[in-house]
């Protein structure tokens, strides 16, 4: 089982670029980070624990959070492992439709794993937006209030359906953007999730039924902005390296 610290470190790398190596880049940086991480063998992705005490969050019940983690997130990781084991059996005689289906599922479960780890990793805070991320959002969007208006509107647009709202560092442009998607496999190809909101109904229906607006309010009350800021700092370093 991965540690709490590893979990909080989530959200490093272009989500749609995810491969079997994606899990490894979610791990906390080691002092000697220059060495490439050891490859993860097919079917050996590990679950990451909730990085907070679920009963401590405001407006999000422990029952819902633990169900979300134990069923939806855990299911994605287990299915990713199963898909990878099937992919390992592919040879030149495997029908193309089977390969395509497995690759689609691989991407879906890989992104689900990454995004859920980012989502849980940016919860458990007091919701108070401060520090460098505060200034960056104001610079990018005109004001933090305008950023929040856009982020909330994107979340509301997904209510009753499914999807993700992601504040991303776009590595192609070097700026911060909000992306909304209807599924796990629709994600920015080259960037780092900074703040992730799960808008699948399983994330709120136990507590709020179809009342997704109240869930969005509760989400903002529990954002761990210190983690978002930590991801931003790592993103800035990564982009400097990429431009070098
Ligand atoms: Fe979810």
Boltz pocket constraint, residues with backbone or C-beta under 6 A from the ligand:
constraints:
  - pocket:
      binder: B
      contacts: [[A, 68], [A, 72], [A, 73], [A, 116], [A, 198], [A, 200], [A, 202], [A, 203]]
      max_distance: 6.0
